[in-house]
Amino acid sequence: MWLRDREGTEPLTARSPLGARRILSLVALVLGVLATVFFFLRAMSTGESVWAWEAVIAAAVAVIAAVDLAVIRRRRTRG
């Protein structure tokens, strides 16, 4: 195989991007949850449906971030 005969130092000095990805996902999760709560409370107080849709979008961001954190955790424990 051509990938096994590498002469460079890449495998020795390569760094995984999972740490940065984990930090970004944590930030997205926290901000998504906070935005969901804010927009939900705003929707309840004003009765306008646009705030409810904003809460749904923020909740979707939080769910995607949580799934990404689960994937990162699995990759770190496996490899």
C-alpha positions as CSV (number, residue, x, y, z in Angstrom):
1,M,0.0,0.0,0.0
2,W,1.3,3.4,-0.8
3,L,0.2,5.0,2.5
4,R,2.3,2.7,4.5
5,D,5.6,3.7,2.9
6,R,5.6,7.3,4.1
7,E,8.9,9.0,4.7
8,G,7.7,12.2,6.3
9,T,7.2,13.0,10.0
10,E,3.4,13.6,9.7
11,P,2.3,10.6,11.8
12,L,4.7,11.6,14.6
13,T,3.7,15.3,14.7
14,A,0.1,15.2,13.6
15,R,-2.5,16.6,15.9
16,S,-6.1,15.7,16.1
17,P,-8.7,18.4,15.5
18,L,-11.0,16.8,18.0
19,G,-10.0,19.1,20.8
20,A,-11.0,22.2,19.0
21,R,-14.1,20.5,17.6
22,R,-15.1,19.6,21.2
23,I,-14.7,23.2,22.4
24,L,-16.7,24.5,19.5
25,S,-19.5,22.0,20.1
26,L,-19.6,22.8,23.8
27,V,-19.9,26.5,23.1
28,A,-22.7,25.8,20.5
29,L,-24.5,23.5,23.0
30,V,-24.4,26.1,25.8
31,L,-25.4,29.0,23.5
32,G,-28.1,26.8,21.9
33,V,-29.7,25.9,25.2
34,L,-29.6,29.5,26.4
35,A,-31.0,30.8,23.2
36,T,-33.8,28.2,23.3
37,V,-34.8,29.2,26.8
38,F,-34.7,32.9,25.9
39,F,-36.7,32.5,22.7
40,F,-39.2,30.2,24.4
41,L,-39.8,32.7,27.2
42,R,-40.1,35.5,24.7
43,A,-42.7,33.5,22.7
44,M,-44.7,32.8,25.9
45,S,-44.7,36.5,26.9
46,T,-45.5,38.0,23.5
47,G,-47.5,35.3,21.9
48,E,-45.8,35.8,18.5
49,S,-45.0,32.7,16.6
50,V,-41.7,34.0,15.2
51,W,-40.1,33.6,18.7
52,A,-41.3,30.0,18.8
53,W,-39.6,29.3,15.5
54,E,-36.4,30.9,16.8
55,A,-36.6,28.6,19.8
56,V,-37.0,25.6,17.5
57,I,-34.0,26.6,15.5
58,A,-31.9,27.2,18.6
59,A,-33.0,23.8,20.0
60,A,-31.9,22.2,16.7
61,V,-28.5,23.8,17.1
62,A,-28.2,22.4,20.6
63,V,-29.2,18.9,19.5
64,I,-26.7,18.9,16.7
65,A,-24.0,20.0,19.1
66,A,-24.9,17.3,21.6
67,V,-24.8,14.6,18.9
68,D,-21.4,16.0,17.7
69,L,-20.1,15.7,21.3
70,A,-21.3,12.1,21.5
71,V,-19.5,11.3,18.2
72,I,-16.3,13.0,19.5
73,R,-16.5,11.0,22.7
74,R,-16.9,7.8,20.9
75,R,-13.9,8.6,18.6
76,R,-11.7,9.5,21.5
77,T,-12.5,6.3,23.4
78,R,-12.1,4.1,20.4
79,G,-8.9,5.5,19.0
